[in-house]
Amino acid sequence: QEPFASTPLNWDTQAMRSAPPPGAKRFNVSITTEPVALNSGLWQDAKTESAEFGGATQRATSVRAVVSADRLVVRLETVLPTSPKGEAIEVYLAPPGGKNAVYRFRVGPAVDDKEDAVAGFDTDPLDPRFGRFDSDWKGEWSYETKLNPAEQRWVALLAIPFTTLGVERPTDGSVWQGNFARTYISADGRTERDFWTPAGSPDPINDFGGLAFQQAK
């Protein structure tokens, strides 16, 4: 490979596109064989790392995730919704090997309030869906929700099979790109959003952080 070993001519550009940007946020996702449910003890286990976003205490959202036998399970805990409509949690995933696709999973407070979309399947620049999230895509995944008015908390659990994402089960040391969002309806009816990693660039994947997979010990 010499004399080009350290030059752009020899860079693995596919790997570079699949990796989180330098300096991006990252949190660890445990790989386990244990059964995973909304109230599983493993969510309180110190081995299950939490990612926090939202800033102020009343707006804080925590995210934990684990890899089970055949799916990625994401648990988010946030403040209780003030409106039955419009408030939502979103999970964005861009696994390497997933056809350069970005998947979006959105859930609301009700168990049947769920939708999904994908961007990246349409590679024709003349296609109206090019570069946009296509909500016509339908993937197989499940959702559980728990509202706790006494503690003003909303807990959401999303279980997304790897077959839905078109990828193999991640192994120890692998890293995916992703992001999380929480949409609020303020007292005066305004829509506000918080992200785990700051969002705003034309290509959302540029704003993603890293999900680092580690074998549970």
Disulfide bonds with the S-S distance in Angstrom:
none
